[in-house]
Amino acid sequence: MAKSKSGAKGGIAALDQSPSHLLHRALQRALDIYVDEFGEAGITQRQYAVLAAADEREGATQADLVRITGIDRSTLADMARRMIGKGLLERERSNIDARANAVRLTEEGRLALAAARPKMAQADARLLKLISGGGRRSAFVGLLRDLARTPDAPKAEKKAPAKTEKAPKPAKPPKPAKVAKAGKAGHKGGHKKAKKKAA
């Protein structure tokens, strides 16, 4: 019978040591708590993030909101469209860039955000209570902030070697067809002269 490689309390060692897996599980826990506080009909966690960002950055463009929230461009565009439909946001041309859309909270959006803030605070408090010790909680939030703000280094590292590894293109050699024709012409001319001399 093979030895069990499970970690403590029936965990799987490979997963118990995987930051990406643990972050995914922590996110699942956080979203469960969020839904428990807000209810199924409440605004989603991502909608809350968009409302909070739009409130703090008055007149932010959708591209600004992508950078602030970390929500990808196409998802955020779809969310903004639906939130405009619900009357939470309004869209207008940016004063800074005429090609961009600025997003603002409507009065209904402000009321929804005000109602959501205490629920979000309660959800965060419940999540942090799962970590013992105030110092550890602060450290945890700080580490999450570091992870969220760090640029995607692996993508940059993958692209950099590809650019430096490209060898310069070698100079093109002269076309052999032209050289061959010139040689043949010279060769024929040489035979004609030789025949004339022989005659």
NORLINTA-V23642 format. One record per run of one state. SS is the DSSP state (H for helix, E for strand, - for the rest). FROM is the first residue (numbers start at 1). TO is the last residue. If there is no record, write none. Layout:
[[SS | FROM | TO] [SS | FROM | TO]]
//
This chain:
[[- | 1 | 5] [E | 6 | 6] [- | 7 | 7] [H | 8 | 10] [- | 11 | 11] [E | 12 | 12] [H | 13 | 16] [- | 17 | 18] [H | 19 | 38] [- | 39 | 44] [H | 45 | 56] [- | 57 | 60] [E | 61 | 61] [H | 62 | 69] [- | 70 | 72] [H | 73 | 85] [- | 86 | 88] [E | 89 | 93] [- | 94 | 100] [E | 101 | 105] [- | 106 | 106] [H | 107 | 129] [- | 130 | 133] [H | 134 | 149] [- | 150 | 152] [H | 153 | 165] [- | 166 | 175] [H | 176 | 198] [- | 199 | 199]]
//
